[in-house]
Amino acid sequence: MRRSTRKTWVAVAGAASVALLATACGGGSDDTAGGDEEGGDVTLTISTFNQFGYEDLLKQYEEENPGITIEHNKFGKSDDAKEQFQTALGAGSGLADVVGVEVDWMPQIIQYSDQFVDLTSDSTEGRWNQWTLDQATSQDGALLGYPTDIGPEAIAYRSDLFAAAGLPTDREEVAELFGGEDATWDDFFAVGDQFMAAGTGPAFFDSADAIAQGMINQIEAPFEDPESGEITALDNPEIRDMYDTILSHADQSAGLKQWEADWTSAFQSDAFAVALAPAWFLGNIEGNAAGVEGWDIANVFPGGGGNWGGSFLTVPTMSEHQEEAKALADWLTAPEQQLKAFGVNGNFPSQIEAQQSDELQGMTREFFNDAPTGQIYTDRASGISTQPFKGENYFTIRTGLSDAFNRVDVDKSQTPDESWQGFEDAVAAIG
């Protein structure tokens, strides 16, 4: 079995800037999160990234829990958060009391389970679907993260750009255009061909690598063997077939790299008409496309269902306030708070009670033409039957594949075959 080592994490940590480590929020340092020994006051730190929807919730928690002060360190991108996370873990200090982590990090967290508090609690028993819990459970049964949300996927589209291309605009008709309940990736690219043939200007979708993510989420074991842990990415025909299929439709792509400045500004310039949209992605669209009219959501996804993303709250053992941190993580992932986060940013609840609530079913999103987002994403979540196996090297391999797509789609510096060779080299370098 190929395993990354703690030396690998420390090496990655050394590559990050000293300044980043120095400014990181951490419960274990003398100048942060220090409790008032006489008055019992406690300052908790929490680090998140992108949009967790916690700003108002953290204020509410402080109001309801006198003596607790919360400092929120919010990273703009998950890559930045992961870099700081690895730096602090390798150094043995600098992590917040509560750390928001992305699902793709969980294999590495499980590898270092002794660095995280077991969050098993009677108060959270039965709270989540088992497939979600499995992603955060160590081999000895410790629960290392409370799920905050899941990422059922739909298709977001610009109805005005569809109209200009002569395509349907009503969300139910658009869902049928993509194939309805029997939607396939062939259907998706066929719609793209129709859109591009109209010659109205915009690209069909934003990023080849984003489409790859949607496809990978439907592959049972994309990169590693679940039994042995051996890397199989280069031997898995589904990966090369996916790569070739997407890049054969590169003319439909806007050639953008998600989360970069060009991608963000493209929402204001009618650069593309479609984006794969997990529930949490809605906040990104709405923020980037502020003032732009026409965005809507179709209750459909190629292949039936897929889960992109989802995050967890962890409590590092280096925290000096583990019980208080655990209580905060418990509260933030309770159904009431998950529903509020969905209303703010679209983070779809991972909590079973919240998923089944009438409140969720009645939720709409004004920016997306009053789309019934609660109902749409509940339907999309019901189509999630499995999750890809993510071993210890998943994140590294996925990054290498992302780079391969971007060399062709974004940089346009290599042919697909040349860039695939680069991917092979990156996988071989894992050792």
C-alpha positions in Angstrom: 0.0 0.0 0.0 1.3 3.5 -0.9 1.0 5.7 2.2 2.0 9.3 2.7 4.0 9.8 5.8 4.2 12.4 8.5 7.4 13.6 6.9 5.4 14.4 3.8 3.1 16.6 5.8 6.0 18.4 7.5 7.6 19.0 4.2 4.4 20.5 2.8 4.2 22.6 6.0 7.7 23.9 5.4 6.8 25.2 2.0 4.1 27.5 3.4 5.1 30.9 4.5 6.1 31.6 8.1 3.8 34.7 8.1 0.8 32.5 7.4 1.6 30.3 10.4 2.3 33.3 12.6 -1.1 34.8 11.8 -3.1 31.6 12.1 -5.8 31.3 14.7 -5.0 28.6 17.3 -6.4 27.5 20.5 -3.1 26.2 21.8 -1.0 29.4 21.8 -0.6 31.7 24.7 -1.9 34.8 22.9 -5.1 33.3 21.6 -8.1 31.5 23.1 -6.7 32.0 26.6 -9.4 31.4 29.2 -9.8 33.9 32.0 -8.8 31.8 35.0 -10.7 33.9 37.5 -13.8 34.8 35.5 -14.0 31.6 33.5 -14.4 33.4 30.2 -13.2 31.4 27.1 -12.2 32.6 23.7 -12.8 30.0 21.0 -11.2 30.2 17.6 -12.9 28.7 14.5 -11.4 28.5 11.0 -13.5 28.0 7.9 -13.2 28.8 4.2 -15.4 29.9 1.3 -19.0 30.2 2.5 -20.1 28.2 5.6 -22.9 30.7 6.4 -21.7 31.1 10.1 -21.4 34.8 10.5 -24.7 35.4 12.2 -24.8 32.0 13.8 -21.5 32.7 15.7 -22.9 35.9 17.0 -26.0 34.1 18.1 -23.9 31.5 20.0 -22.0 34.2 21.8 -25.3 35.8 22.9 -26.7 32.5 24.1 -23.5 31.5 25.9 -22.2 34.3 28.1 -18.5 34.0 28.7 -17.8 32.6 25.3 -16.1 34.8 22.7 -15.5 33.5 19.2 -12.8 34.6 16.8 -13.6 33.5 13.2 -10.7 33.1 10.7 -12.3 32.8 7.3 -10.2 31.7 4.3 -11.3 32.7 0.8 -10.4 29.4 -0.8 -10.2 25.8 0.5 -6.7 25.5 -0.9 -5.5 28.4 1.3 -7.2 26.8 4.3 -5.7 23.4 3.6 -2.2 24.9 3.3 -2.5 26.6 6.7 -4.0 23.4 8.1 -1.1 21.3 7.0 1.4 23.9 8.1 0.0 24.0 11.6 -0.5 20.3 12.0 3.1 19.7 10.9 4.3 22.3 13.4 2.2 21.0 16.2 0.6 24.4 16.9 -1.5 27.0 15.3 -4.8 25.2 14.6 -8.1 26.8 15.7 -10.2 25.2 18.4 -12.7 24.2 15.7 -11.4 23.6 12.2 -13.7 23.4 9.2 -12.3 20.9 6.7 -13.3 19.7 3.3 -14.3 16.1 2.7 -11.3 15.5 0.4 -9.0 16.2 3.4 -10.6 13.5 5.6 -8.4 10.6 4.5 -5.4 12.5 5.8 -7.1 13.5 9.0 -8.1 9.9 9.6 -4.4 8.9 9.0 -3.5 11.2 12.0 -6.6 10.5 14.1 -4.5 10.8 17.3 -4.3 14.6 16.5 -8.1 15.0 16.7 -10.7 14.7 19.4 -13.2 11.8 19.1 -16.5 13.7 18.7 -18.8 10.7 19.4 -21.6 12.0 21.6 -25.1 10.9 22.6 -26.4 14.3 21.6 -25.5 13.7 17.9 -26.5 10.0 17.7 -28.7 9.4 14.6 -28.1 12.9 13.3 -26.5 12.1 9.9 -26.7 9.6 7.1 -24.2 6.7 7.6 -22.4 7.4 4.3 -21.6 10.8 5.6 -20.4 9.5 8.9 -18.2 6.9 7.2 -16.2 9.7 5.6 -15.1 11.0 9.0 -14.8 7.8 11.0 -11.4 6.3 11.8 -10.7 2.6 11.6 -11.1 2.2 15.3 -14.5 3.9 15.3 -13.6 7.4 16.4 -15.8 10.2 14.8 -13.3 12.9 13.9 -15.6 15.4 12.3 -19.2 16.6 12.5 -20.7 16.9 9.0 -21.8 20.5 8.2 -23.4 20.0 4.8 -23.4 17.8 1.7 -23.2 18.8 -1.9 -26.0 17.3 -4.0 -25.7 18.6 -7.6 -28.1 20.2 -10.0 -27.4 22.3 -13.1 -27.4 26.1 -12.9 -28.0 28.0 -16.1 -28.5 31.4 -17.6 -32.1 31.4 -18.9 -31.4 34.6 -20.9 -28.4 33.0 -22.7 -30.5 29.9 -23.3 -33.2 32.0 -24.9 -30.7 33.8 -27.1 -29.5 30.4 -28.3 -33.1 29.2 -29.0 -33.2 26.8 -26.2 -36.0 26.3 -23.6 -35.8 28.5 -20.5 -38.4 27.1 -18.1 -36.6 25.1 -15.5 -38.8 22.0 -16.0 -38.3 22.1 -19.7 -34.6 22.6 -19.3 -34.5 19.5 -17.0 -36.1 17.5 -19.8 -33.7 19.0 -22.4 -30.8 17.5 -20.4 -32.6 14.1 -20.3 -34.8 14.4 -17.2 -34.6 11.4 -14.8 -32.5 9.5 -17.5 -30.0 12.3 -18.1 -26.6 11.2 -19.2 -23.3 13.0 -19.8 -23.8 12.4 -23.5 -27.1 14.4 -23.2 -25.2 17.1 -21.4 -22.6 17.6 -24.2 -25.4 17.3 -26.8 -27.1 20.3 -25.3 -23.7 22.0 -25.3 -23.4 21.3 -29.1 -26.9 22.9 -29.6 -25.9 25.9 -27.6 -22.6 26.4 -29.4 -24.1 25.9 -32.8 -26.4 28.9 -32.2 -23.2 31.0 -32.4 -24.5 33.6 -29.9 -21.1 34.1 -28.3 -20.8 32.7 -24.8 -19.2 29.3 -24.0 -21.5 26.6 -22.7 -19.8 25.7 -19.4 -17.2 27.4 -17.3 -14.4 24.9 -16.7 -13.4 21.4 -18.0 -12.0 20.5 -14.6 -15.4 21.4 -13.0 -17.1 18.9 -15.3 -14.5 16.4 -14.4 -15.3 16.8 -10.7 -19.0 16.0 -11.5 -18.0 12.8 -13.3 -15.4 11.7 -10.7 -18.1 11.9 -8.0 -19.9 9.1 -9.8 -16.9 6.7 -10.1 -16.8 4.2 -7.2 -13.1 3.9 -6.9 -11.5 6.6 -9.2 -7.9 6.6 -8.0 -7.1 4.0 -5.4 -8.1 0.4 -4.7 -10.4 0.3 -1.6 -9.0 -3.0 -0.4 -5.3 -2.6 -0.9 -4.9 1.2 -1.1 -2.8 0.8 -4.2 -2.9 3.7 -6.7 -5.0 2.7 -9.7 -5.6 6.0 -11.3 -3.5 5.3 -14.4 -5.0 1.8 -14.8 -8.6 2.8 -14.4 -10.1 3.1 -17.9 -12.9 5.3 -16.5 -10.4 8.1 -15.7 -8.8 8.2 -19.1 -12.2 7.9 -20.9 -13.5 10.8 -18.8 -10.5 12.9 -19.6 -10.7 12.2 -23.3 -14.5 12.8 -23.4 -14.4 16.2 -21.7 -11.5 17.5 -23.7 -13.1 16.3 -26.9 -15.7 18.9 -26.1 -13.2 21.6 -25.1 -14.9 24.0 -27.6 -17.8 24.2 -25.1 -15.6 25.4 -22.3 -14.9 29.0 -21.3 -11.4 27.9 -20.4 -11.5 29.2 -16.8 -10.0 27.9 -13.6 -12.5 27.8 -10.9 -11.9 30.2 -7.9 -9.4 32.3 -9.8 -10.0 36.0 -10.5 -10.8 35.5 -14.2 -13.4 32.9 -13.3 -14.9 35.1 -10.6 -15.2 38.1 -13.0 -16.6 36.0 -15.8 -19.9 35.9 -14.0 -20.3 39.5 -14.8 -19.4 39.2 -18.5 -21.8 36.6 -19.9 -18.8 34.2 -20.4 -20.7 31.0 -20.0 -24.3 29.7 -19.7 -24.1 26.6 -17.5 -22.3 25.5 -14.3 -22.6 22.3 -12.3 -24.0 23.5 -9.1 -23.9 21.6 -5.8 -26.1 23.3 -3.2 -23.2 25.2 -1.5 -22.2 26.7 -4.9 -25.3 28.8 -5.1 -23.8 31.4 -2.7 -20.8 31.7 -5.0 -22.9 32.3 -8.1 -25.1 34.8 -6.3 -22.1 36.7 -4.9 -20.1 36.7 -8.2 -23.1 37.4 -10.4 -24.5 40.2 -8.2 -26.8 42.4 -10.4 -26.9 39.9 -13.3 -30.4 38.6 -14.1 -31.2 35.2 -15.6 -29.7 32.6 -13.4 -32.0 29.6 -12.7 -31.6 26.0 -11.5 -32.8 22.8 -13.3 -33.7 19.8 -11.2 -31.5 17.4 -13.2 -28.0 16.0 -13.2 -26.2 13.7 -15.7 -25.9 10.2 -14.4 -28.8 10.7 -11.9 -27.0 12.0 -8.8 -23.7 13.1 -7.4 -22.3 14.7 -4.3 -19.7 17.4 -4.8 -18.1 18.5 -1.6 -19.4 18.8 1.9 -17.4 19.8 4.9 -16.9 18.8 8.5 -16.0 20.5 11.8 -13.1 19.0 13.7 -11.5 19.7 17.1 -7.7 19.3 17.2 -6.3 17.8 20.3 -4.0 20.8 20.6 -7.0 22.9 21.5 -6.9 24.1 25.1 -10.7 24.2 25.2 -11.8 20.9 23.7 -15.1 20.5 25.5 -16.2 24.1 24.7 -15.1 23.6 21.1 -16.9 20.3 20.8 -20.1 22.0 22.1 -19.8 24.7 19.5 -19.3 22.2 16.7 -22.3 20.2 18.0 -24.5 23.3 18.0 -23.4 24.5 14.6 -24.4 21.2 13.1 -27.7 20.8 14.7 -30.8 20.9 12.4 -31.8 24.5 13.3 -28.5 25.9 12.5 -28.0 23.9 9.3 -31.3 25.2 8.0 -30.2 28.7 8.7 -26.9 28.2 6.9 -28.8 26.8 3.9 -31.0 29.9 3.8 -27.9 32.1 3.8 -25.5 30.3 1.4 -27.3 27.2 0.1 -25.2 24.7 2.2 -27.5 21.7 2.0 -28.1 20.1 5.4 -26.2 16.9 6.2 -28.6 16.5 9.1 -31.4 14.0 8.5 -34.0 15.9 10.5 -33.2 19.1 8.6 -33.4 17.3 5.3 -36.9 16.0 6.1 -38.3 19.3 7.5 -41.2 21.2 5.9 -39.1 24.3 6.4 -36.5 23.0 4.0 -39.1 21.9 1.4 -40.6 25.4 1.3 -37.3 27.3 0.8 -36.8 29.3 -2.4 -34.0 31.4 -3.7 -35.0 34.8 -5.1 -31.8 35.3 -7.1 -32.4 32.1 -9.1 -35.9 33.2 -10.3 -37.4 32.0 -7.0 -36.3 28.5 -7.7 -37.6 26.0 -5.1 -34.1 25.2 -3.9 -35.2 23.1 -0.9 -37.2 20.8 -3.0 -34.7 20.6 -5.9 -31.7 19.7 -3.7 -33.8 17.3 -1.7 -34.6 15.5 -4.9 -31.0 15.6 -6.0 -29.8 14.3 -2.6 -32.1 11.3 -3.0 -30.2 10.3 -6.1 -26.9 9.9 -4.2 -26.4 6.2 -3.7 -22.6 6.1 -3.1 -19.5 8.1 -2.7 -16.1 7.7 -4.4 -13.6 5.9 -2.4 -11.0 8.4 -1.2 -7.8 7.0 0.1 -4.8 8.7 1.6 -3.6 9.9 -1.8 -6.9 11.1 -3.2 -6.3 14.8 -2.8 -2.8 14.7 -4.4 -4.0 12.6 -7.4 -7.0 14.8 -7.9 -4.8 17.9 -7.9 -2.6 16.3 -10.5 -5.6 15.5 -12.7 -6.9 19.1 -12.2 -3.5 20.4 -13.4 -3.7 18.2 -16.5 -7.1 19.6 -17.4 -6.0 23.1 -16.8 -2.9 22.9 -19.0 -5.1 22.1 -21.9 -8.3 24.0 -21.1 -7.0 27.1 -19.3 -3.3 27.6 -20.2 -3.7 26.0 -23.6 0.0 25.1 -23.3 -0.2 21.4 -24.0 -2.1 18.9 -26.1 -4.3 16.4 -24.2 -1.8 13.7 -24.8 1.1 15.8 -23.6 -0.8 16.9 -20.5 -1.9 13.3 -19.7 1.8 12.4 -19.7 2.3 15.1 -17.1 -0.5 13.5 -15.0 1.3 10.2 -15.3 4.5 11.8 -14.1 2.7 13.4 -11.1 1.1 10.1 -10.1 4.5 8.3 -10.4 6.1 10.9 -8.2 3.8 9.9 -5.3 6.0 6.8 -4.8 
